Amino acid sequence: MKFITLNSRGGNYLVVASNIAWLRSDENDQTKVGIVGGQPLLVEGSLEEVKAAILAD
């Protein structure tokens, strides 16, 4: 199981990579991360930055 650390303005998340369903750009250089079976997370960083964090080894 691969865990990803995603930073948010309200705190940080540790997310299981296989539970990420989608990404969507949001305002103020933030990205919404869709979680399988849950509510989306609003995290810091552009779509490309979040994608890079998810795909990094």
C-alpha distance matrix in Angstrom:
0.0 3.8 6.5 10.0 13.3 16.0 19.5 22.0 25.7 25.2 22.3 18.8 15.6 12.0 10.2 6.8 7.7 7.8 10.2 12.6 15.6 18.3 19.8 23.5 25.9 27.6 30.6 31.0 28.3 25.5 22.9 21.8 18.2 18.0 15.4 15.2 17.4 18.4 20.7 20.2 19.6 22.3 21.1 23.2 23.5 24.6 22.8 22.6 21.3 18.5 17.6 17.8 15.4 12.8 13.5 13.9 12.2
3.8 0.0 3.8 6.7 10.2 12.9 16.5 19.3 23.0 23.0 20.0 16.4 13.4 10.0 8.4 5.8 5.6 7.5 10.0 11.2 14.6 16.6 17.5 21.1 23.1 25.0 27.8 27.9 25.1 22.5 20.1 19.5 16.0 16.6 14.5 15.2 17.9 18.2 19.9 18.8 17.7 20.0 18.3 20.0 20.1 21.3 19.6 19.2 17.7 15.1 14.4 14.2 11.7 9.3 10.3 10.4 9.1
6.5 3.8 0.0 3.8 6.8 9.7 13.1 15.8 19.4 19.3 16.3 12.6 9.7 6.3 5.4 4.5 5.7 8.7 9.8 10.7 14.5 16.1 16.5 19.8 21.5 22.8 25.4 25.3 22.7 20.0 17.9 17.4 14.2 15.2 13.2 14.7 17.0 16.6 17.9 16.7 15.0 17.1 15.3 17.1 17.7 19.4 18.3 18.3 16.3 13.4 13.7 13.7 10.5 8.8 11.0 10.8 10.4
10.0 6.7 3.8 0.0 3.8 6.3 9.8 12.8 16.4 16.9 14.1 10.4 8.0 5.6 5.1 6.3 6.1 9.9 10.5 10.0 13.7 14.4 14.1 17.1 18.3 19.6 22.0 21.8 19.0 16.5 14.6 14.6 11.8 13.7 12.6 14.9 17.5 16.5 16.9 15.0 12.9 14.4 12.1 13.5 13.9 15.8 14.9 14.9 12.7 9.9 10.7 10.7 7.2 6.3 9.2 9.1 10.0
13.3 10.2 6.8 3.8 0.0 3.8 6.6 9.8 13.3 13.7 10.7 7.0 5.7 4.6 6.4 9.0 9.6 13.3 13.1 12.4 15.9 16.1 15.0 17.4 18.0 18.7 20.6 19.8 17.3 14.9 13.8 14.2 12.2 14.7 13.9 16.8 19.0 17.2 17.0 15.0 12.1 12.9 10.2 11.2 12.3 14.9 14.9 15.2 12.3 9.9 12.0 11.8 8.0 8.6 11.8 11.1 12.5
16.0 12.9 9.7 6.3 3.8 0.0 3.8 6.6 10.3 11.2 9.0 5.8 5.1 6.4 7.4 10.6 10.7 14.2 13.3 11.7 14.8 14.2 12.5 14.4 14.7 15.0 16.8 16.1 13.8 11.1 10.3 10.9 9.5 12.6 12.7 16.0 18.1 15.9 15.0 12.5 9.2 9.4 6.4 7.6 9.1 11.8 12.1 13.1 10.3 7.7 10.6 11.2 8.0 8.8 12.5 12.5 14.7
19.5 16.5 13.1 9.8 6.6 3.8 0.0 3.8 6.9 8.4 6.6 4.5 6.3 8.8 10.6 14.1 14.5 17.9 16.7 15.0 17.8 16.8 14.5 15.5 15.0 14.6 15.5 14.1 12.3 10.0 10.5 11.6 11.5 14.8 15.2 18.8 20.5 17.8 16.2 13.7 10.0 9.0 5.7 5.7 8.2 11.7 13.1 14.3 11.2 9.5 13.0 13.4 10.5 12.2 15.6 15.3 17.6
22.0 19.3 15.8 12.8 9.8 6.6 3.8 0.0 3.8 5.3 5.1 5.3 7.3 10.8 12.3 16.0 16.5 19.6 17.7 15.9 18.2 17.0 14.6 14.9 14.1 12.8 13.4 12.1 11.3 8.6 9.6 10.4 11.2 14.3 15.1 18.8 20.0 16.8 14.6 12.2 8.5 6.7 4.4 5.2 8.8 12.1 13.7 15.7 13.1 11.3 14.9 16.0 13.6 14.8 18.4 18.6 21.1
25.7 23.0 19.4 16.4 13.3 10.3 6.9 3.8 0.0 3.8 5.7 7.8 10.6 14.1 15.9 19.6 20.3 23.3 21.3 19.4 21.4 20.0 17.4 17.0 15.6 13.6 13.1 11.3 11.4 9.5 11.6 12.6 14.2 17.2 18.2 21.9 22.8 19.3 16.7 14.6 11.0 8.6 7.2 6.8 10.4 13.7 15.9 18.1 15.5 14.3 18.1 19.0 16.8 18.4 21.9 21.9 24.5
25.2 23.0 19.3 16.9 13.7 11.2 8.4 5.3 3.8 0.0 3.8 7.1 9.7 13.4 15.3 19.1 20.5 23.2 20.8 19.5 21.7 20.8 18.8 18.6 17.9 15.7 15.7 14.3 14.8 12.4 13.7 13.8 14.8 17.2 17.6 21.1 21.4 17.8 15.4 14.1 10.7 9.3 8.9 9.8 13.6 16.8 18.5 20.8 18.3 16.6 20.1 21.3 18.7 19.8 23.5 23.6 25.8
22.3 20.0 16.3 14.1 10.7 9.0 6.6 5.1 5.7 3.8 0.0 3.8 6.9 10.3 12.9 16.6 18.2 21.2 19.2 18.3 21.0 20.5 18.8 19.4 19.0 17.5 17.9 16.6 16.2 13.6 14.5 14.5 14.7 17.1 16.9 20.3 20.9 17.6 15.8 14.6 11.0 10.4 9.1 10.2 13.7 17.1 18.6 20.4 17.6 15.6 19.1 19.8 16.8 17.9 21.5 21.3 23.1
18.8 16.4 12.6 10.4 7.0 5.8 4.5 5.3 7.8 7.1 3.8 0.0 3.8 6.9 9.7 13.4 14.9 18.0 16.5 15.7 18.7 18.5 17.0 18.2 18.2 17.5 18.5 17.4 16.2 13.5 13.6 13.7 13.0 15.6 15.1 18.4 19.5 16.6 15.4 13.9 10.3 10.3 8.3 9.6 12.5 15.9 16.9 18.4 15.4 13.2 16.4 16.9 13.6 14.5 18.1 17.8 19.4
15.6 13.4 9.7 8.0 5.7 5.1 6.3 7.3 10.6 9.7 6.9 3.8 0.0 3.8 6.0 9.8 11.6 14.5 12.8 12.4 15.6 16.0 15.1 17.0 17.7 17.5 19.3 18.8 17.3 14.2 13.2 12.6 11.0 12.9 11.9 14.9 16.1 13.6 13.0 11.8 8.6 10.0 8.6 10.9 13.4 16.2 16.4 17.9 15.4 12.4 15.0 16.0 12.6 12.5 16.2 16.4 17.8
12.0 10.0 6.3 5.6 4.6 6.4 8.8 10.8 14.1 13.4 10.3 6.9 3.8 0.0 3.8 6.9 9.3 12.2 11.2 11.6 15.2 16.2 16.0 18.5 19.7 20.0 22.2 21.8 19.9 16.8 15.4 14.7 12.3 13.8 12.0 14.5 16.0 14.2 14.6 13.6 11.1 13.0 11.4 13.6 15.4 17.9 17.6 18.6 16.1 13.1 14.9 15.5 11.9 11.3 14.6 14.6 15.3
10.2 8.4 5.4 5.1 6.4 7.4 10.6 12.3 15.9 15.3 12.9 9.7 6.0 3.8 0.0 3.8 6.0 8.6 7.5 7.9 11.6 13.1 13.4 16.4 18.2 19.0 21.7 21.9 19.9 16.6 14.4 13.1 10.0 10.9 8.8 11.0 13.0 11.8 12.6 11.6 9.9 12.5 11.5 14.2 15.6 17.4 16.3 17.4 15.6 12.1 13.2 14.4 11.3 9.6 12.9 13.7 14.6
6.8 5.8 4.5 6.3 9.0 10.6 14.1 16.0 19.6 19.1 16.6 13.4 9.8 6.9 3.8 0.0 3.8 5.6 5.5 7.3 10.9 13.2 14.4 17.8 20.1 21.4 24.4 24.9 22.6 19.5 16.8 15.4 11.8 11.9 9.3 10.2 12.6 12.5 14.3 13.6 12.8 15.6 14.8 17.4 18.2 19.5 17.9 18.6 17.3 13.8 13.9 15.0 12.3 9.7 12.2 13.3 13.5
7.7 5.6 5.7 6.1 9.6 10.7 14.5 16.5 20.3 20.5 18.2 14.9 11.6 9.3 6.0 3.8 0.0 3.8 5.4 5.6 9.1 11.0 12.2 15.9 18.2 20.1 23.3 24.0 21.3 18.4 15.5 14.4 10.8 11.1 9.4 10.5 13.6 13.8 15.2 13.8 13.2 15.6 14.6 16.8 16.9 17.6 15.5 15.8 14.9 11.6 10.9 12.1 10.1 6.7 8.8 10.7 11.3
7.8 7.5 8.7 9.9 13.3 14.2 17.9 19.6 23.3 23.2 21.2 18.0 14.5 12.2 8.6 5.6 3.8 0.0 3.8 5.6 7.9 10.9 13.1 16.9 19.8 21.8 25.2 26.4 23.9 20.9 17.6 16.0 12.2 11.3 9.2 8.8 12.0 13.2 15.3 14.4 14.8 17.7 17.3 19.8 19.9 20.2 17.6 18.1 17.9 14.5 13.2 14.9 13.4 9.8 11.1 13.5 13.7
10.2 10.0 9.8 10.5 13.1 13.3 16.7 17.7 21.3 20.8 19.2 16.5 12.8 11.2 7.5 5.5 5.4 3.8 0.0 3.8 6.2 9.4 11.9 15.3 18.3 19.9 23.3 24.7 22.6 19.3 16.0 13.7 10.0 8.4 5.6 5.3 8.4 9.4 11.6 11.1 11.9 15.2 15.4 18.5 19.1 19.6 17.2 18.5 18.2 14.5 13.9 16.2 14.5 11.2 13.4 15.8 16.6
12.6 11.2 10.7 10.0 12.4 11.7 15.0 15.9 19.4 19.5 18.3 15.7 12.4 11.6 7.9 7.3 5.6 5.6 3.8 0.0 3.8 6.0 8.1 11.6 14.7 16.5 20.0 21.5 19.3 16.1 12.6 10.6 6.8 5.8 4.8 6.2 9.8 9.9 11.0 9.3 10.1 12.7 12.9 15.8 16.0 16.1 13.5 15.0 15.0 11.4 10.7 13.5 12.3 9.0 11.5 14.3 15.9
15.6 14.6 14.5 13.7 15.9 14.8 17.8 18.2 21.4 21.7 21.0 18.7 15.6 15.2 11.6 10.9 9.1 7.9 6.2 3.8 0.0 3.8 7.3 10.5 14.0 16.1 19.8 21.9 19.9 16.9 13.2 10.7 7.6 5.2 5.5 5.8 9.4 10.1 11.0 9.4 11.3 13.8 14.7 17.5 17.5 16.9 13.8 15.7 16.6 13.2 12.0 15.3 14.9 11.7 13.5 16.9 18.6
18.3 16.6 16.1 14.4 16.1 14.2 16.8 17.0 20.0 20.8 20.5 18.5 16.0 16.2 13.1 13.2 11.0 10.9 9.4 6.0 3.8 0.0 3.8 6.8 10.4 12.8 16.6 18.8 16.8 14.1 10.2 8.2 6.0 4.9 7.4 8.9 12.1 11.9 11.6 9.0 10.6 12.1 13.0 15.4 15.0 13.8 10.6 12.8 14.2 11.1 10.1 13.8 13.9 11.4 13.2 16.6 19.1
19.8 17.5 16.5 14.1 15.0 12.5 14.5 14.6 17.4 18.8 18.8 17.0 15.1 16.0 13.4 14.4 12.2 13.1 11.9 8.1 7.3 3.8 0.0 3.8 6.9 9.5 13.2 15.2 13.1 10.5 6.8 5.7 4.8 6.1 9.3 11.9 14.8 13.7 12.5 9.1 9.6 9.9 10.3 12.3 11.5 10.1 7.0 9.7 11.1 8.4 8.0 11.8 12.2 10.6 12.7 15.8 18.8
23.5 21.1 19.8 17.1 17.4 14.4 15.5 14.9 17.0 18.6 19.4 18.2 17.0 18.5 16.4 17.8 15.9 16.9 15.3 11.6 10.5 6.8 3.8 0.0 3.8 6.4 10.1 12.7 11.1 8.9 5.7 5.1 6.7 8.1 11.8 14.5 16.8 15.3 13.3 9.7 10.3 9.5 10.5 12.0 11.2 9.3 6.8 10.3 12.0 10.1 10.4 14.0 14.7 13.8 15.9 18.7 21.9
25.9 23.1 21.5 18.3 18.0 14.7 15.0 14.1 15.6 17.9 19.0 18.2 17.7 19.7 18.2 20.1 18.2 19.8 18.3 14.7 14.0 10.4 6.9 3.8 0.0 3.8 7.0 9.4 7.8 6.5 4.6 6.3 9.0 11.3 14.9 17.9 20.1 18.2 15.7 12.0 11.7 9.6 10.0 10.4 9.2 6.8 5.6 9.3 10.8 9.9 11.0 14.1 15.0 15.0 17.1 19.4 22.9
27.6 25.0 22.8 19.6 18.7 15.0 14.6 12.8 13.6 15.7 17.5 17.5 17.5 20.0 19.0 21.4 20.1 21.8 19.9 16.5 16.1 12.8 9.5 6.4 3.8 0.0 3.8 6.8 6.7 5.2 5.0 6.4 10.0 12.3 15.8 19.0 20.6 18.2 15.1 11.6 11.0 8.2 9.3 9.6 9.5 8.3 8.6 12.2 12.9 12.0 13.9 16.7 17.0 17.4 19.9 21.9 25.4
30.6 27.8 25.4 22.0 20.6 16.8 15.5 13.4 13.1 15.7 17.9 18.5 19.3 22.2 21.7 24.4 23.3 25.2 23.3 20.0 19.8 16.6 13.2 10.1 7.0 3.8 0.0 3.8 5.6 5.8 7.8 9.7 13.3 15.9 19.1 22.5 23.9 21.2 17.8 14.6 13.5 10.1 10.8 10.1 10.2 9.4 10.9 14.1 14.4 14.2 16.6 18.9 19.1 20.1 22.6 24.2 27.7
31.0 27.9 25.3 21.8 19.8 16.1 14.1 12.1 11.3 14.3 16.6 17.4 18.8 21.8 21.9 24.9 24.0 26.4 24.7 21.5 21.9 18.8 15.2 12.7 9.4 6.8 3.8 0.0 3.8 5.5 8.9 11.5 14.9 18.0 20.9 24.5 26.0 23.0 19.8 16.6 14.6 10.9 10.5 8.7 8.9 9.0 11.6 14.2 13.7 14.1 17.0 18.6 18.6 20.2 22.8 23.8 27.3
28.3 25.1 22.7 19.0 17.3 13.8 12.3 11.3 11.4 14.8 16.2 16.2 17.3 19.9 19.9 22.6 21.3 23.9 22.6 19.3 19.9 16.8 13.1 11.1 7.8 6.7 5.6 3.8 0.0 3.8 6.9 10.4 13.2 16.6 19.5 23.1 25.1 22.4 19.6 16.0 13.9 10.4 9.1 6.7 5.5 5.2 8.3 10.5 9.9 10.7 13.5 14.9 15.2 17.0 19.2 20.2 23.8
25.5 22.5 20.0 16.5 14.9 11.1 10.0 8.6 9.5 12.4 13.6 13.5 14.2 16.8 16.6 19.5 18.4 20.9 19.3 16.1 16.9 14.1 10.5 8.9 6.5 5.2 5.8 5.5 3.8 0.0 3.8 6.9 9.8 13.2 15.9 19.6 21.4 18.7 15.9 12.3 10.1 6.7 5.6 4.6 5.0 5.6 7.6 10.6 9.8 9.1 12.1 14.1 13.8 15.0 17.8 19.0 22.4
22.9 20.1 17.9 14.6 13.8 10.3 10.5 9.6 11.6 13.7 14.5 13.6 13.2 15.4 14.4 16.8 15.5 17.6 16.0 12.6 13.2 10.2 6.8 5.7 4.6 5.0 7.8 8.9 6.9 3.8 0.0 3.8 6.4 9.7 12.7 16.2 18.3 15.9 13.5 9.7 8.1 5.8 5.4 6.4 6.3 6.0 5.8 9.3 9.2 7.4 9.8 12.5 12.3 12.6 15.4 17.2 20.6
21.8 19.5 17.4 14.6 14.2 10.9 11.6 10.4 12.6 13.8 14.5 13.7 12.6 14.7 13.1 15.4 14.4 16.0 13.7 10.6 10.7 8.2 5.7 5.1 6.3 6.4 9.7 11.5 10.4 6.9 3.8 0.0 3.8 6.4 9.5 13.0 14.8 12.4 9.8 6.0 5.4 4.5 6.3 8.9 9.7 9.6 8.5 12.1 12.2 9.5 11.3 14.5 13.9 13.2 16.3 18.5 21.5
18.2 16.0 14.2 11.8 12.2 9.5 11.5 11.2 14.2 14.8 14.7 13.0 11.0 12.3 10.0 11.8 10.8 12.2 10.0 6.8 7.6 6.0 4.8 6.7 9.0 10.0 13.3 14.9 13.2 9.8 6.4 3.8 0.0 3.8 6.4 9.9 12.2 10.3 8.8 5.2 5.0 6.4 7.3 10.4 11.1 11.2 9.4 12.3 12.2 8.8 9.9 13.2 12.1 10.7 13.8 16.3 18.9
18.0 16.6 15.2 13.7 14.7 12.6 14.8 14.3 17.2 17.2 17.1 15.6 12.9 13.8 10.9 11.9 11.1 11.3 8.4 5.8 5.2 4.9 6.1 8.1 11.3 12.3 15.9 18.0 16.6 13.2 9.7 6.4 3.8 0.0 3.8 6.7 8.9 7.6 6.8 4.4 6.6 9.1 10.8 14.1 14.9 14.7 12.4 15.2 15.6 12.1 12.5 15.9 15.0 12.7 15.6 18.4 20.6
15.4 14.5 13.2 12.6 13.9 12.7 15.2 15.1 18.2 17.6 16.9 15.1 11.9 12.0 8.8 9.3 9.4 9.2 5.6 4.8 5.5 7.4 9.3 11.8 14.9 15.8 19.1 20.9 19.5 15.9 12.7 9.5 6.4 3.8 0.0 3.8 6.1 5.3 6.3 5.7 7.5 10.9 12.4 15.9 17.1 17.5 15.3 17.7 17.6 13.9 14.2 17.2 15.6 13.0 15.9 18.5 20.1
15.2 15.2 14.7 14.9 16.8 16.0 18.8 18.8 21.9 21.1 20.3 18.4 14.9 14.5 11.0 10.2 10.5 8.8 5.3 6.2 5.8 8.9 11.9 14.5 17.9 19.0 22.5 24.5 23.1 19.6 16.2 13.0 9.9 6.7 3.8 0.0 3.8 5.6 8.2 8.8 11.2 14.6 16.2 19.7 20.7 20.8 18.3 20.5 20.7 17.0 16.7 19.7 18.3 15.2 17.6 20.4 21.5
17.4 17.9 17.0 17.5 19.0 18.1 20.5 20.0 22.8 21.4 20.9 19.5 16.1 16.0 13.0 12.6 13.6 12.0 8.4 9.8 9.4 12.1 14.8 16.8 20.1 20.6 23.9 26.0 25.1 21.4 18.3 14.8 12.2 8.9 6.1 3.8 0.0 3.8 7.3 9.5 12.2 15.8 17.9 21.6 23.1 23.4 21.2 23.7 23.7 20.0 20.1 23.1 21.5 18.6 21.2 23.8 24.9
18.4 18.2 16.6 16.5 17.2 15.9 17.8 16.8 19.3 17.8 17.6 16.6 13.6 14.2 11.8 12.5 13.8 13.2 9.4 9.9 10.1 11.9 13.7 15.3 18.2 18.2 21.2 23.0 22.4 18.7 15.9 12.4 10.3 7.6 5.3 5.6 3.8 0.0 3.8 6.6 9.0 12.6 15.0 18.8 20.7 21.4 19.7 22.4 22.1 18.5 19.2 22.2 20.4 18.0 21.1 23.4 24.8
20.7 19.9 17.9 16.9 17.0 15.0 16.2 14.6 16.7 15.4 15.8 15.4 13.0 14.6 12.6 14.3 15.2 15.3 11.6 11.0 11.0 11.6 12.5 13.3 15.7 15.1 17.8 19.8 19.6 15.9 13.5 9.8 8.8 6.8 6.3 8.2 7.3 3.8 0.0 3.8 6.5 9.7 12.6 16.4 18.5 19.2 17.9 21.0 20.7 17.3 18.5 21.6 19.9 18.1 21.4 23.7 25.6
20.2 18.8 16.7 15.0 15.0 12.5 13.7 12.2 14.6 14.1 14.6 13.9 11.8 13.6 11.6 13.6 13.8 14.4 11.1 9.3 9.4 9.0 9.1 9.7 12.0 11.6 14.6 16.6 16.0 12.3 9.7 6.0 5.2 4.4 5.7 8.8 9.5 6.6 3.8 0.0 3.8 6.6 9.5 13.1 14.9 15.4 14.1 17.3 17.1 13.8 15.2 18.4 16.9 15.4 18.7 21.0 23.3
19.6 17.7 15.0 12.9 12.1 9.2 10.0 8.5 11.0 10.7 11.0 10.3 8.6 11.1 9.9 12.8 13.2 14.8 11.9 10.1 11.3 10.6 9.6 10.3 11.7 11.0 13.5 14.6 13.9 10.1 8.1 5.4 5.0 6.6 7.5 11.2 12.2 9.0 6.5 3.8 0.0 3.8 6.1 9.9 12.2 13.5 12.9 15.9 15.0 11.8 14.0 16.7 14.8 13.9 17.5 19.3 21.7
22.3 20.0 17.1 14.4 12.9 9.4 9.0 6.7 8.6 9.3 10.4 10.3 10.0 13.0 12.5 15.6 15.6 17.7 15.2 12.7 13.8 12.1 9.9 9.5 9.6 8.2 10.1 10.9 10.4 6.7 5.8 4.5 6.4 9.1 10.9 14.6 15.8 12.6 9.7 6.6 3.8 0.0 3.8 7.1 9.6 11.0 11.3 14.5 13.5 10.9 13.7 16.3 14.7 14.7 18.2 19.7 22.5
21.1 18.3 15.3 12.1 10.2 6.4 5.7 4.4 7.2 8.9 9.1 8.3 8.6 11.4 11.5 14.8 14.6 17.3 15.4 12.9 14.7 13.0 10.3 10.5 10.0 9.3 10.8 10.5 9.1 5.6 5.4 6.3 7.3 10.8 12.4 16.2 17.9 15.0 12.6 9.5 6.1 3.8 0.0 3.8 6.6 8.9 9.8 12.4 10.6 8.3 11.7 13.5 11.7 12.5 16.0 16.9 19.8
23.2 20.0 17.1 13.5 11.2 7.6 5.7 5.2 6.8 9.8 10.2 9.6 10.9 13.6 14.2 17.4 16.8 19.8 18.5 15.8 17.5 15.4 12.3 12.0 10.4 9.6 10.1 8.7 6.7 4.6 6.4 8.9 10.4 14.1 15.9 19.7 21.6 18.8 16.4 13.1 9.9 7.1 3.8 0.0 3.8 7.1 9.3 11.3 8.9 8.1 11.8 12.9 11.5 13.3 16.4 16.8 19.9
23.5 20.1 17.7 13.9 12.3 9.1 8.2 8.8 10.4 13.6 13.7 12.5 13.4 15.4 15.6 18.2 16.9 19.9 19.1 16.0 17.5 15.0 11.5 11.2 9.2 9.5 10.2 8.9 5.5 5.0 6.3 9.7 11.1 14.9 17.1 20.7 23.1 20.7 18.5 14.9 12.2 9.6 6.6 3.8 0.0 3.8 6.6 7.9 5.7 6.1 9.5 10.3 9.9 12.1 14.6 15.1 18.5
24.6 21.3 19.4 15.8 14.9 11.8 11.7 12.1 13.7 16.8 17.1 15.9 16.2 17.9 17.4 19.5 17.6 20.2 19.6 16.1 16.9 13.8 10.1 9.3 6.8 8.3 9.4 9.0 5.2 5.6 6.0 9.6 11.2 14.7 17.5 20.8 23.4 21.4 19.2 15.4 13.5 11.0 8.9 7.1 3.8 0.0 3.8 5.4 5.1 6.3 8.5 9.9 10.8 12.5 14.3 15.4 19.2
22.8 19.6 18.3 14.9 14.9 12.1 13.1 13.7 15.9 18.5 18.6 16.9 16.4 17.6 16.3 17.9 15.5 17.6 17.2 13.5 13.8 10.6 7.0 6.8 5.6 8.6 10.9 11.6 8.3 7.6 5.8 8.5 9.4 12.4 15.3 18.3 21.2 19.7 17.9 14.1 12.9 11.3 9.8 9.3 6.6 3.8 0.0 3.8 5.6 5.3 6.1 8.6 10.0 10.7 12.3 14.2 17.9
22.6 19.2 18.3 14.9 15.2 13.1 14.3 15.7 18.1 20.8 20.4 18.4 17.9 18.6 17.4 18.6 15.8 18.1 18.5 15.0 15.7 12.8 9.7 10.3 9.3 12.2 14.1 14.2 10.5 10.6 9.3 12.1 12.3 15.2 17.7 20.5 23.7 22.4 21.0 17.3 15.9 14.5 12.4 11.3 7.9 5.4 3.8 0.0 3.8 5.5 5.0 6.1 8.7 9.9 10.5 12.0 15.8
21.3 17.7 16.3 12.7 12.3 10.3 11.2 13.1 15.5 18.3 17.6 15.4 15.4 16.1 15.6 17.3 14.9 17.9 18.2 15.0 16.6 14.2 11.1 12.0 10.8 12.9 14.4 13.7 9.9 9.8 9.2 12.2 12.2 15.6 17.6 20.7 23.7 22.1 20.7 17.1 15.0 13.5 10.6 8.9 5.7 5.1 5.6 3.8 0.0 3.8 5.4 5.1 6.3 8.8 10.0 10.6 14.3
18.5 15.1 13.4 9.9 9.9 7.7 9.5 11.3 14.3 16.6 15.6 13.2 12.4 13.1 12.1 13.8 11.6 14.5 14.5 11.4 13.2 11.1 8.4 10.1 9.9 12.0 14.2 14.1 10.7 9.1 7.4 9.5 8.8 12.1 13.9 17.0 20.0 18.5 17.3 13.8 11.8 10.9 8.3 8.1 6.1 6.3 5.3 5.5 3.8 0.0 3.8 5.4 5.1 6.3 8.7 10.0 13.5
17.6 14.4 13.7 10.7 12.0 10.6 13.0 14.9 18.1 20.1 19.1 16.4 15.0 14.9 13.2 13.9 10.9 13.2 13.9 10.7 12.0 10.1 8.0 10.4 11.0 13.9 16.6 17.0 13.5 12.1 9.8 11.3 9.9 12.5 14.2 16.7 20.1 19.2 18.5 15.2 14.0 13.7 11.7 11.8 9.5 8.5 6.1 5.0 5.4 3.8 0.0 3.8 5.4 5.1 6.2 8.5 12.1
17.8 14.2 13.7 10.7 11.8 11.2 13.4 16.0 19.0 21.3 19.8 16.9 16.0 15.5 14.4 15.0 12.1 14.9 16.2 13.5 15.3 13.8 11.8 14.0 14.1 16.7 18.9 18.6 14.9 14.1 12.5 14.5 13.2 15.9 17.2 19.7 23.1 22.2 21.6 18.4 16.7 16.3 13.5 12.9 10.3 9.9 8.6 6.1 5.1 5.4 3.8 0.0 3.8 5.4 5.2 5.9 9.7
15.4 11.7 10.5 7.2 8.0 8.0 10.5 13.6 16.8 18.7 16.8 13.6 12.6 11.9 11.3 12.3 10.1 13.4 14.5 12.3 14.9 13.9 12.2 14.7 15.0 17.0 19.1 18.6 15.2 13.8 12.3 13.9 12.1 15.0 15.6 18.3 21.5 20.4 19.9 16.9 14.8 14.7 11.7 11.5 9.9 10.8 10.0 8.7 6.3 5.1 5.4 3.8 0.0 3.8 5.6 5.3 8.7
12.8 9.3 8.8 6.3 8.6 8.8 12.2 14.8 18.4 19.8 17.9 14.5 12.5 11.3 9.6 9.7 6.7 9.8 11.2 9.0 11.7 11.4 10.6 13.8 15.0 17.4 20.1 20.2 17.0 15.0 12.6 13.2 10.7 12.7 13.0 15.2 18.6 18.0 18.1 15.4 13.9 14.7 12.5 13.3 12.1 12.5 10.7 9.9 8.8 6.3 5.1 5.4 3.8 0.0 3.8 5.7 8.4
13.5 10.3 11.0 9.2 11.8 12.5 15.6 18.4 21.9 23.5 21.5 18.1 16.2 14.6 12.9 12.2 8.8 11.1 13.4 11.5 13.5 13.2 12.7 15.9 17.1 19.9 22.6 22.8 19.2 17.8 15.4 16.3 13.8 15.6 15.9 17.6 21.2 21.1 21.4 18.7 17.5 18.2 16.0 16.4 14.6 14.3 12.3 10.5 10.0 8.7 6.2 5.2 5.6 3.8 0.0 3.8 6.4
13.9 10.4 10.8 9.1 11.1 12.5 15.3 18.6 21.9 23.6 21.3 17.8 16.4 14.6 13.7 13.3 10.7 13.5 15.8 14.3 16.9 16.6 15.8 18.7 19.4 21.9 24.2 23.8 20.2 19.0 17.2 18.5 16.3 18.4 18.5 20.4 23.8 23.4 23.7 21.0 19.3 19.7 16.9 16.8 15.1 15.4 14.2 12.0 10.6 10.0 8.5 5.9 5.3 5.7 3.8 0.0 3.8
12.2 9.1 10.4 10.0 12.5 14.7 17.6 21.1 24.5 25.8 23.1 19.4 17.8 15.3 14.6 13.5 11.3 13.7 16.6 15.9 18.6 19.1 18.8 21.9 22.9 25.4 27.7 27.3 23.8 22.4 20.6 21.5 18.9 20.6 20.1 21.5 24.9 24.8 25.6 23.3 21.7 22.5 19.8 19.9 18.5 19.2 17.9 15.8 14.3 13.5 12.1 9.7 8.7 8.4 6.4 3.8 0.0
